[in-house]
């Protein structure tokens, strides 16, 4: 467990200055865990590490309005790691509404697709289409094991939470399976 998280390592180096600005706005938690667990992924040649879960209150809206688009997207990505599923969904929706086009945004969305909240998966599915085929092939080639892990998690959470509603494995009516098939397509062509 981490008492303090280094967010600079959770985004590409090109975002370092913006990450510093955003982290100054994050609420402080004294003597309590802020993050839990880590996720390691290669992102177009850079090794990134971000937390599995974030335990912080939300930044006040008036403070968010002082940020640039890119800084807001960084903040929203941070909150996609929040321990509360409603908060994760809220910030996915904000990324969608603002049409956040930075390629690193999709990295955070991909991680969320390996989780159990179907409503979040439904919001993310159309957002995955914003990457070019070349970007997806490059990402898949560098992160084959990572995408396999996400796929296994999709299946595992389907088994626990969705199997009653969607009883057939790989039934394309279940959004998680459509997303996993999307990843498989690019893994096969990388």
Secondary structure, DSSP 8 states (H G I E B T S, - for coil): -BSS--GGGGS-GGGHHHHHHHHHHS---TTS--EEEEEEEEETTEEEEEEEEE------HHHHTTS-HHHHHHHHHHHTTBSSHHHHHHHHHHHHHTT---HHHHHHHHHHHTSS-HHHHHHHHHHGGGS-HHHHHHHHHH-HHHHHHHHHHHHHHIIIIITTTS-STT-TTSHHHHHHHHHHHHHHT-
